Each structure stands twice: as C-alpha cells, then as structure tokens.
Amino acid sequence: MAQFTRIEVAQAMKDTGMIPLFFHQDIELSKKVLKACYDGGARLMEFTARGDFAHEVFGELTKYAVTELPGMIMGVGSVTDGAAASLYMALGANFIVTPVLREDIAIACNRRKVLWSPGCGTLSEIAKAEELGCEVVKLFPGDIYGPQFVKGIKGPQPWTSIMPTGGVSPTEENLKGWFDAGVTCVGMGSKLISKDIIANKDYGKLELDVKNALAIIKAVR
C-alpha cells in the first residue's frame, strides 16, 4: 500500500524536479544505487520493471526505503497493464509510470488514489490522460519531441504538467532547455546512472552526480 498520496507525490516531483530511473536484478546493488541517489538529494525513484522477477527486487527495495530512507518515494516504471500496476501497488508503489496511455492502468491507480504517469506523444493523448485523472504526463521518448514540443503544449494547455523521459542528461544546457520550456520535472536514467557507475560500483560518483543535477535544476528554474 502506498505511503504517499498522489498529491504528495506530484508535489515532490515538482519540488525536486528530477526522478532517477533504474533497474537491476541484483537486490544489494540496487539498494546501494538507491541510497546513493537518496544521499545525493533525490526523493523519488522510478524502478523500471523490465526484467524477470522485477517485482521481487522492487518489494525488497521498498522495504529498505521504508526502514532506512525516510521520505524516499518509491515508484515503478515500464508498467504495461492494470494487473501489473495492481501487483506493484500491493508491493508499496507510490506512483506508476507507463510507456503508453492505457485506461485499465488509470482505473487501477485511481481506485487506490495512486499517482500514475502515462507516456504520451500527442496533445490528444495528453488531454485524454488528464480527463482520466493524470496529474503529471510523461513525454516519451523525450528526445524525439524535445523542449519545443513542450512549449507547443504549454501554449494552449498551460495547466499541463509534463515530465520528459529519454534524452534528458545532467548537463546545464540540456536541463535549462527543458525547464525553460516549462517541464515540471524530468526522468533521468542511463545518462545519470551510467553503465560505468554500475560496473565500477562507484556509488560516491553517483551521489555527487545526483547532487550536481539537482543543483543545476534549482539554478535554471
């Protein structure tokens, strides 16, 4: 069961401006990545459930966050149907992120008042998602659309909250472009939690990179 309401999650997305995305099948390694992100100042984590037994890893991560990382909001990404959303909510997911817009996921999440963020790529999809109760829309893949697309959406729909994922990197130029365009927050995966960091188990570098990315976001807003 979720620890945080969807309004609290949406506010945390806005306040911090960034959600790290990560998946690994090794539970202990995943805990260290999560702690490094937490120590760097991140207060949300999207566990991208893309592998076998991902739900088992997420369950252990969530227990770890609850006991050791107060205020860390755990969510799940790459969710493709309502049944999977229900499974992860039963394991403590505080938000659900999807690559596509699906009504069954909206219904499952809204029933439990859990924030859900669907991947959208057109104004019609975004409007439909908001009609279904979406607070923060995921723009995916972000690098295909770019900041100019966000500006275009915010013109007729200034109330829309957008989170680009894909093509976001922890550089001042990249982040300034997105936030100048009007995004609420960004999702950042391999550009932040790189293969080199994982291979070298360089959790100190990850903590510093998270801290620097959050500082850039604060400065460019």
N, C-alpha and C positions, 0 to 999 in steps of 0.2 A: 504494500500500500504506500502511496506517495506521502512523503513527509511535508512537501511544499505544495501550496495551491498553485493553480495555473497563473494567477495574478502575481504571486510572489516570484514565480519562475520568469515570467515576462519582464518583471521589474529588474530582476538580476541580469537578464540578457541585456537590457538597456543600460543598466548601471556599469557593468563590466565591459560590455562592447565586444566580447570575444568568447567563443566556445571552442576549446580544443577537441579534435576528433581523433579517436584512436581505437585500434583493435589489435589484440594479440591473444594467442591461445594459452600462453604461459601466465598463470594467475599471479605468481610472485613478481614477475617482471611488470605485469600490468599494475600491480599495487605501487611499485616504485615510480612508474610513469605518472600515475595519478597523484602521488604525494609530491612529486617534483612540480607538477602543474599547480597543485594547491599551494605549495610553498612559494611559488612564483606569483601568486595572487589570483589565479583563476578560481572561480567559484561555481563553474558548471563544467561538466564533462559529457560529451556525447560518445558513448561506446558504440562503435559502428559494428553491428552484429552481422558479420559476413562469413563466419566460419562455423564448422561443426561444433556443437556443444557450447556455442557462444553464450547461451542463457546461463550455463553453469558458471562460466567465468564472471558474467555480469552479477549474478547473485552473490558471489564471494566478494566482488569489488564493492557492491553496495553495502554489505555488512561491514566491510572495512571502513568505508567512508562514514557510516553512521557512528561507529565506535571511536574512530581515530581522527577524522577530519570534519570537525563541526562546521556546518554551514555549506558543505560541498553538495551541490545539487547534481545528482546522477540521472542521466537520460540515455536513451537508446536511439541509434540511427539505423538506416537501411532496413526499416521495418516495412514489409510489403503487403500485409493484410491484417484484418481486425483480430484474428486469432493470435497472431504473433504479438500484436500490441497488448492484448489481454494477458498473455503469458508474462511479458516484461513488466507490466504494471503490477502483476501479482508478486514479482520479484523486487518491487520497490522503485520502479522507474518513475521519475518525477516529470519527465517530458518524453514525447515520442516524435522522432523525425523520420520522414519518409521521402523516398526519391520521386514519388508521384502523388497525385491527388486521388485519394480513394475515400468514398463516403463511409465504407464499413469501418475504417480506422477512425474517422471523425466521430461516428456514433459511439464506438467503444470507449474512446477517450473522453468525450463529452459526458457520457454516463457517469464517469468517475471524477469529472472535473479536473482532468489531467491535460496540461497543455500539449497540443500536437502541432507540428510544423511541416506542412506538405511541400514537396518540391513542385514548383510551378514555373512555367516559362512563357505565359501569355497573360495579358490583362484579364481576359475572360476567366482563365483558371484562377487567378488571384481573387477576382471578385467572387467566384464560386466558393473558394476556400473560406473567404470572410463570411459569406452567407451561412456557411456550415459552422461558424464559430471560431475560426482561426484567429489567434492573436498576432502571431509572427509568421510570415510567409518565408519559406526557404526558396531562394532563387538558385536554381540548379540546372545545368552546371554554370556556375558564376562566370567563368572565363569566356564562355560562349556569348553571354549577354553584355557583361561589362557595366561600368558605372553609368554610361549614357542611358542604358535601358532603365536603370533605377530612376534617373532624372525624369525620363519619359513617363514612368508610372506615377511618380510623386506629383506630377502636374495635375492630372485630373483626380487623383486619389491621394491627397496629402496625408490622410489618416492611416494609410497602409504602412505597416512595419515590415521591413524586409531584412532578411539575413542571407547574404550570398555565401555559398559554399562551393569550393572548387575554383582555383585560380586566385585565391587570396594568399598573400605572402606577408611575412612580418617585416616589411620594409616601409619606410615613411612614405615613399612615393605611392606604393600600392594602397596602403591603408588610407592615406589622405584622399586619394581618388574615390574610394568607396564612401568614406564618411562625408566628404564634400557633396557627394551625390544624394546623401540622405538616408543611408542604411541605419538600422537600429543597432545591429551587431553583425559580426562576421563569424563564420565557421572556418576553422583552420586545421588541416590535417597534416599531410606529409611535409608541407613547407615549414611546419613548426616542429612536429615530432618526426624528425627525419630518420631514414634508414640507418644513417651513420650513428645517430644518437642511440638508437636501439642496439645496433651491432656492437658499439663500444661501451654500452651501458653508462653513457655519460649523462647521468641524471642531474649533475650540477650545471652542465651547459643548458639542459632543457629548462631547469628552473630559471636561469638567467635569461634565456630567450623568451620565456613566457613573461617575465617581469619587464623586459625591454619592449615587447609587443604591446603590453597593456599601457606602458608609459607613452608610447607613440600614439596610441588611440586617444589617450587622455589629452595629449598635446594638440592633436589635429582636429579634435571635435570643435 
